[in-house]
Amino acid sequence: MNNVWQVQDAKARFSELLETSLNKGPQIVTKRGVETAVLVPIQQWRQLEQMNRPSLKELLLAPEARTENLTPPRKRQPQRRPPNFE
């Protein structure tokens, strides 16, 4: 069987869909002929997540500011008058 499943077949034969995904890779589920979802093995999903997560080095070297929203703006304090020692 190819890697495309209609939603009603995927629902009716979910165990087979899961096994096929584990043995042959990602399986596409269609709804009314439109590709709607993909079932992938968990190891492959975690690899994809890890690839999209920036490293600490990338975060630190990023050109955009990272602390704008972390520190509140300073309030303007009224100036004190200097003491008069006369």
Secondary structure as the mmCIF struct_conf table of DSSP 4:
data_model
#
loop_
_struct_conf.conf_type_id
_struct_conf.id
_struct_conf.beg_label_comp_id
_struct_conf.beg_label_asym_id
_struct_conf.beg_label_seq_id
_struct_conf.end_label_comp_id
_struct_conf.end_label_asym_id
_struct_conf.end_label_seq_id
BEND BEND1 ASN A 3 ASN A 3
STRN STRN1 VAL A 4 GLN A 6
HELX_RH_AL_P HELX_RH_AL_P1 VAL A 7 ALA A 12
TURN_TY1_P TURN_TY1_P1 ARG A 13 ARG A 13
HELX_RH_AL_P HELX_RH_AL_P2 PHE A 14 LYS A 24
STRN STRN2 GLN A 27 LYS A 31
TURN_TY1_P TURN_TY1_P2 ARG A 32 GLY A 33
STRN STRN3 VAL A 34 LEU A 39
HELX_RH_AL_P HELX_RH_AL_P3 ILE A 42 ASN A 52
BEND BEND2 ARG A 53 ARG A 53
HELX_LH_PP_P HELX_LH_PP_P1 PRO A 54 SER A 55
HELX_RH_AL_P HELX_RH_AL_P4 LEU A 56 LEU A 60
TURN_TY1_P TURN_TY1_P3 LEU A 61 LEU A 61
BEND BEND3 PRO A 63 GLU A 64
BEND BEND4 ARG A 66 THR A 67
TURN_TY1_P TURN_TY1_P4 GLU A 68 LEU A 70
BEND BEND5 THR A 71 THR A 71
HELX_LH_PP_P HELX_LH_PP_P2 PRO A 72 PRO A 83
#
